[in-house]
């Protein structure tokens, strides 16, 4: 690390104490960007990095609501408006008890580069709350969403900031949030993406992140003249991203053998067929149950509880060729990464955001496997959100095929940008550098064009 980057990192840590996920995300990007500063000292002179790591605006607010017993509950709401150099702030809302400022800042920071890679005009943002939708009634979720939106509505708009879903925020939550925004503002606009199909949503948006992560894996395999056909795949999570990852793996001839939630994982040696996936979708999206029930339903599956305090996660210790981490940040540490490599995994496509620790990622890069970092591999979700914004502006919905084709083309282009940028900066095959630098350049140049703002 150069003295400049070391000083910058020290400053980030001093100014944002205890925001460890934010430190991690910034460190990963800065390591890649060092390659840029050698060739382009002007970015340093114009303090682009110093500016890009500071959010344009951070909103933090009280979210009081009444539970079904009439008791007042209080949560904390956030929106990080990170960077608007190339378009309105865009990024999801996360409802999970672990949510805090550091986690949302890491997500918003990553979003800036990811959105830039899609080639669509979207800045970066992220938000959410420490509210836990698990175990809450629909009415409680609705009252929470309404209270959350009663404050957020002041800060967002179709040309200002357009949130979407993330962990704990799916179709149900987007519906309640949109309904309340419309009531408060008396306007029907594309202020959120991930909307229902009957009221402005785009076809393929629910599928887009998972499909995109699989398309990205297929693109990486193409560089070795291979396909997903016949490949055994480990998938973590069992929410939106994991479900559509499994669907697309199966469609392309692969075999997904695992799914998980925060309590444990299932391993189904026979593979998660379309019929079994339909069971999971009903279990998770309608009944809101636990993945353990999969093993109760299908005797071919084994359920293993997981211990978050353990030094590794056994889901990553099965023989396979591909891994699609699709649950949460830092779910693959160095031990897990080594286990994956030892068990034959040579394709990792990150559906979740920052699922691999810095040490784990280094092992993948050193091993020379096909490693698709989150910023690139999971950009399909926000890309189709961008397409939803376009359809809303035109007031014209596109057919399923058209959106899917555009998604595939965008994933192809993102992969190409990553490969070519990695080569241009003399680290061929390193898609982490490719994604970080590729995403950075467009934002940095836009910031220069727009002056010191
Ligand atoms: P969902 O809420 O639909 O599903 C999340 C899944 O991950 C659940 O199975 C959940 O299990 C599991 N999970 C969440 N937190 C933890 C944890 N701390 N430890 C273990 N398991 C956990 O979210 P999504 O599928 O939308 O999001 C998954 C990942 O993909 C996130 O990293 C998100 O940021 C990323 N992503 C999502 C996009 C989207 O379009 N939705 C776009 C780009 C990235 P449990 O039910 O037990 O909590």
Boltz pocket constraint, residues with backbone or C-beta under 6 A from the ligand:
constraints:
  - pocket:
      binder: B
      contacts: [[A, 165], [A, 166], [A, 167], [A, 168], [A, 169], [A, 170], [A, 205], [A, 209], [A, 237], [A, 238], [A, 239], [A, 240], [A, 241], [A, 242], [A, 260], [A, 261], [A, 262], [A, 263], [A, 326], [A, 327], [A, 328], [A, 329], [A, 351], [A, 352], [A, 353], [A, 378], [A, 379], [A, 381], [A, 382]]
      max_distance: 6.0
